[in-house]
């Protein structure tokens, strides 16, 4: 078996967040987020005034996914961010390859800003397709509303952690029958789960 991965954050398989261990971890992480914000103090310019800064980095979620992430700050309070993911899993033998593609787009709102850390919300929309073989396509759409803390190791390099609630809106399966797409077990639904992730950003 071989596996190729090119970076999106936990925008897929939100069912993995429903595990009891993930819930407990998220609750503990929630308390740590504000503690990290209060513990960080200093004079790093990006944390105090991130306006006009563009950053690239990556992040990983409780679901085991890593992502390539970009962020641009329009002001010290508001930023636009996006995370991209591509996975190719080729198993041994005759089993079909699985292709996953994910995209997450959202904003960051800083509620509190400090000299070395920012505390806020990072709502975003996740879209993912998974194709485990030529005759099946799974589509997922979810909204993530996490609390976010970003703290700066240096003026250019930061770490961030997030935890919050995921609303899974769509989960459908499409099977191709005689050249026609037939949707089965699909449609709109609403399930909730907890999310948690950590990542880094380098600012230019």
CORQUI-V807210 format. One record per run of one state. SS is the DSSP state (H for helix, E for strand, - for the rest). FROM is the first residue (numbers start at 1). TO is the last residue. If there is no record, write none. Layout:
ss=[SS | SS]
from=[FROM | FROM]
to=[TO | TO]
This chain:
ss=[- | E | - | H | - | H | - | H | - | E | - | E | - | E | - | E | - | E | - | E | - | E | - | E | - | E | -]
from=[1 | 2 | 7 | 14 | 19 | 20 | 40 | 45 | 49 | 54 | 62 | 66 | 74 | 78 | 91 | 98 | 114 | 117 | 133 | 136 | 153 | 157 | 178 | 180 | 185 | 188 | 204]
to=[1 | 6 | 13 | 18 | 19 | 39 | 44 | 48 | 53 | 61 | 65 | 73 | 77 | 90 | 97 | 113 | 116 | 132 | 135 | 152 | 156 | 177 | 179 | 184 | 187 | 203 | 204]
